[in-house]
Amino acid sequence: MIENKTLEQLSQGKDNNLNLVRLVAAFMVMYMHSLALCQANLEADIMYTLTFHKALSGQVGVDIFFVISGFLIYRSYERNKSIWKYLKARFLRIWPLLAVFILSTAFIFGPMFSTVSRKEYFADPWVKEYLLNLVFISGRNRLPGVFAFHINQSSNGSIWTLQYEVICYILVIAFALLIKRNRKFVFAIIATSAAIYFYFNYGWKSDSFYGVSNETLVNFGRLSMEFEVGVAYYLFRDKIILSFKLFFVAIVGIFACTYLVDFELSFAIFGTYIIMFIGFGYFKISHLYNKVGDISYGVYIISFFVQQRVIDVMGASPDGYQVLHMDPYVNLGVTTLIVVPIALLSWHLFEKQLLKLK
């Protein structure tokens, strides 16, 4: 039973729902992309209605990833005996699959599906810029002639968040010394990220700040804030009680705060508790899923490109449109049938094997 136990008690071992919650978050991102790529109709997103037009399913899914990541990554840092082992573990988890995706789309699938010749394709500077994604620089997300007749011509619309994930990994090392002196320092760190998010989202009027785009700073403030709140939950896990009563208070709180103020603030304050309550429970379906393998990262990385290919094959140009459209729910269903088996193979034959090297 989860009732009235501390987070510390419930976070022991691996019997929890975290893997399943992350898979749901990955599908939330895929769902939002289906609406964007197939019809450019994000207002049809269910989460857009539930959050009073302040957030989308993909946004919430990414927030879930960062909150859980904050908790687990700081635990990983604390348990590793050296910074090198910590960085090695993080590298093995995030980079190899990303590298396979970027290289295969740039050198195999890109030329295969491009509307331009191979010579024109490889001569285009877009390919080199696309490869910058390998070093977590937000490089170009389009490839020459690929998905040229789509509503959105991107080939990798999900992986932009990985650069912020890597920044958060580095921040853990940077602020760990302060936190070790006094764990309450984490609240000052959260407040700094929140201030960056609010200032550049609501106060700053220019498109850039000393050469850094406003969008980059908003995303940094938002995602680092959610990550750091996850870290705070780890640091104060001995004090945090998980109970059904507080869970329902958090549900009421996130709706009220979203309506009155801001969704990201609401999620940081109330959403994190909801995720921890659900994540550190243990459902029977999680018992089965944990045996199958953690495919959430594979689904997240691969799904966008597959969704675009499904549109290529099944989409149409209705009413004289020059771009391809299709039913977003058909796209979501077909993509799921393709991506899940690929992600399972990726986990068992590639990702899981690499993690043994940690």
C-alpha positions, -999 to 999 in steps of 0.1 A, spaced: 0 0 0 12 35 -9 -9 53 17 11 75 42 45 61 34 75 83 27 89 87 -7 122 73 7 104 41 17 86 37 -17 116 46 -38 137 16 -26 142 -11 -53 129 -12 -88 93 -22 -82 75 9 -93 56 25 -122 83 49 -134 91 30 -166 54 29 -175 49 66 -167 77 75 -190 62 53 -217 29 72 -213 48 104 -215 65 93 -248 31 85 -262 18 119 -251 45 135 -273 36 112 -302 -1 120 -298 6 158 -300 29 153 -330 2 133 -348 -21 164 -346 6 188 -356 20 167 -385 -12 154 -400 -35 184 -397 -17 213 -380 -45 213 -355 -30 215 -320 -62 230 -307 -77 195 -309 -52 183 -283 -71 171 -253 -45 185 -229 -49 219 -246 -85 219 -233 -77 205 -199 -51 232 -192 -73 261 -203 -53 265 -235 -20 268 -217 -2 235 -225 -1 206 -250 2 169 -244 38 168 -257 47 197 -234 33 178 -204 50 146 -216 84 163 -217 78 179 -182 71 144 -169 104 132 -184 124 160 -167 108 156 -133 115 119 -132 149 125 -146 158 150 -119 149 124 -92 168 95 -108 198 114 -122 206 130 -88 203 96 -72 226 82 -99 251 110 -91 250 104 -54 255 66 -58 284 68 -83 318 69 -68 332 94 -93 321 121 -117 336 100 -145 314 70 -137 284 93 -135 291 109 -169 298 75 -184 265 62 -173 246 92 -187 265 90 -220 257 53 -224 220 59 -218 214 89 -240 240 91 -268 243 57 -286 207 54 -297 207 91 -307 238 85 -328 222 55 -345 191 76 -353 210 107 -366 234 87 -387 208 64 -402 184 92 -410 212 114 -425 230 87 -445 205 59 -452 168 70 -449 173 106 -459 188 99 -493 163 70 -498 133 92 -493 145 126 -506 130 142 -536 165 154 -548 193 133 -562 220 118 -540 246 142 -554 224 172 -546 215 157 -512 250 152 -499 262 186 -514 236 204 -494 250 221 -462 218 210 -444 233 175 -439 263 188 -420 241 211 -399 218 181 -392 248 161 -379 253 188 -352 226 170 -333 252 144 -325 269 168 -301 236 181 -287 237 214 -305 203 224 -317 213 220 -354 189 218 -383 161 193 -380 154 190 -417 171 171 -444 173 181 -481 142 171 -500 129 148 -472 92 153 -463 92 182 -487 54 180 -492 44 178 -455 28 203 -432 60 201 -411 92 191 -429 112 182 -398 129 148 -395 135 148 -358 110 170 -340 115 153 -306 152 153 -299 156 191 -293 150 184 -256 181 163 -253 204 193 -252 186 206 -222 188 171 -206 225 171 -210 228 206 -196 209 194 -165 233 165 -161 261 190 -160 242 213 -136 240 184 -112 278 184 -109 279 222 -106 254 226 -78 260 193 -59 287 209 -37 262 235 -25 235 209 -19 259 187 1 265 216 24 228 223 29 201 205 9 179 236 12 201 253 -14 181 234 -40 152 258 -35 174 288 -45 184 269 -76 148 262 -85 139 298 -79 167 309 -103 154 286 -130 118 298 -124 129 334 -126 146 327 -160 115 310 -173 91 338 -161 112 367 -172 119 355 -207 84 340 -212 65 371 -199 89 400 -194 115 400 -221 103 415 -254 132 409 -278 137 377 -298 172 372 -283 194 380 -253 231 386 -260 228 363 -290 208 335 -273 173 331 -286 144 339 -263 129 305 -270 161 288 -258 161 307 -225 124 300 -219 130 263 -225 161 263 -203 142 279 -175 112 257 -178 130 224 -182 157 230 -156 130 241 -131 111 208 -136 144 188 -134 154 206 -102 121 200 -86 126 163 -92 160 167 -75 144 183 -45 120 154 -42 150 131 -40 168 153 -15 137 155 8 124 120 1 125 112 38 101 141 46 77 137 17 46 116 26 27 101 -3 -10 97 4 -43 96 -15 -55 127 3 -25 148 -8 -28 133 -43 -63 146 -47 -53 180 -32 -25 181 -59 -50 174 -87 -72 202 -75 -42 224 -71 -28 219 -106 -61 228 -122 -66 259 -100 -30 271 -104 -30 265 -141 -62 285 -145 -50 314 -123 -13 316 -131 9 294 -153 10 258 -163 47 252 -158 46 266 -123 15 245 -116 33 214 -128 64 221 -107 43 226 -75 15 201 -79 23 180 -110 55 166 -95 36 152 -65 11 136 -88 39 120 -109 58 108 -78 26 93 -63 17 74 -95 53 66 -104 62 51 -70 31 30 -68 32 -4 -83 5 -16 -107 2 -52 -120 6 -38 -156 40 -23 -145 51 -57 -133 45 -71 -168 60 -40 -186 91 -40 -165 98 -75 -176 93 -66 -212 118 -37 -211 120 0 -209 112 12 -244 102 48 -236 134 64 -249 133 44 -281 97 54 -287 105 90 -280 135 91 -304 122 71 -333 85 79 -335 86 114 -351 105 101 -382 81 71 -385 51 94 -382 64 114 -411 70 83 -432 34 71 -424 21 104 -438 43 98 -469 27 65 -475 -9 70 -463 -14 108 -466 -34 126 -493 -38 162 -505 -75 169 -501 -93 199 -516 -64 209 -537 -39 213 -508 -3 211 -519 8 193 -487 -1 159 -474 -28 154 -447 -42 123 -429 -63 113 -399 -41 119 -369 -55 90 -350 -48 66 -378 -13 80 -380 -9 74 -342 -22 39 -344 -1 28 -374 30 45 -360 25 27 -327 24 -7 -345 57 1 -362 76 19 -334 69 -4 -305 85 -35 -321 115 -14 -332 119 1 -297 117 -34 -282 145 -47 -304 165 -15 -297 162 -20 -260 171 -57 -259 197 -59 -286 213 -25 -282 204 -2 -253 203 -28 -226 236 -43 -237 254 -10 -237 241 -2 -202 260 -33 -189 292 -13 -196 283 14 -170 
